[in-house]
Amino acid sequence: MLVVDDDNDVRRSCADVLRTAGYRVVEAENGLAALEYLKSSEVGAVLLDVYMPGLDGLSLLDEIKDPPPVALLTAHAYDDAVVVRRAKVTMYIQKPVAPPVLLEAVANMISGA
């Protein structure tokens, strides 16, 4: 699982929750760092912040040829129609996210539910 968010507190919090639940987690502090990691490594899923300086989440998705399941993580309300049009997005999760909600969303994303 790759967790990408420019907010250190959000990224670390999500990563800690996922690690505690038994997921192997790698963190990236921005889209460019995530892109570099994905060039040389495979991950089972990506938890991806939408709004980041430099390479934002949606632009990162455009750069990934065949991404694993992706959940967009955003503090803004997101129109389902926008997400549906992005074939590479499995789901979106609105911040702040409670640990049980995050775990359920990630489990559903990975299982394809």
N, C-alpha and C positions, 0 to 999 in steps of 0.2 A: 504494500500500500504506500503510495506516494502522497504526502500531504503538502500542498503548496499554498502558502499564504504569507503576505508581506508583514502581517501583524504577528510579531513574535509570540505574544500571549495566546492568541487564537490558535496559531499553528501548534505550539507546544501543548496547549490544553487538549486539542483534538488528538494529537499524536499520543499523548499520555493515556487518554481514555482508550484508544485503540490498542496500544501496547498492553495495557492492563487486561484487556479482553483477549489477548493472545495473538494479535496481528503483528506481523513483522512490518515496521514502519520506517520509512525514509522521509526526511523533511527537506524541503527546498524553500528558501526565503523569497523567491520571485520566479517569474516565468522563465527567465533566461537560465537560471540554475536548474530548474526542472527540465528544460529542453536539453541541456547538456547531459544531465543524468539519464534521460530517456534515450539518448543517442547510443549509450553503451550498456544499458541495463534494462531488463524487463521488470514490470510490476504487474500485480494482479488487478489493481484498481487505482484510481486517482481521485483524491478529494481536492478540488481546485477552486481557489478564490477567483471571483470574476474580476474585480477591480484591483489592479496592482500597477504601480508605476513601471514604465518600460514595456515589457511584454505582458499584456494582461491575459486573463484566463482564456477568453474566447480566441485571441490571437494565437496563444499557445496551442489551442486545439487545432487551429488551421495548419500549424506546422507539423503536427503529429500525423504520420501517414495512416497507421492502423492502431488507434489507441485502445487500451483496455477500457473496461467500464469507467465512466467519469461521472462524478457528482459535482455540480457547481455549488460552491459555498458562497453565499452573498448576504450582505446586510440589508439589501434592498429587496422590496417585493419584486418578484419576477413573473412576468406574464407567461403562463403555460404555453401559449402559442409560440413564443420566442424559443423556448426550450425544445418544443416539438420540431421546429424547423432546423434545429442543430442536430443532425443525425448522430453526431459523436457524443452527445450528452445523454446519459442514462437517466439522471434525475437532478433536481436541485434541492439544496437544503438552506433554509434561511437562518442567519445568525441573529442573535446568539442561539446556539443549539445545546439543549440539555444532553448529558451523556447517554441516557437511554434512547433518546430520539436519534442521536448520531449512530449508535450501535445498530439500531433497527434499520436505519437507512442504508448503512454500509452492508449489512447482511443481505438486505433485499437487492441491493445493487449487484453484489457479487453472485448471488444466486439467480439473478435475472428475473426476479419477481417484479 
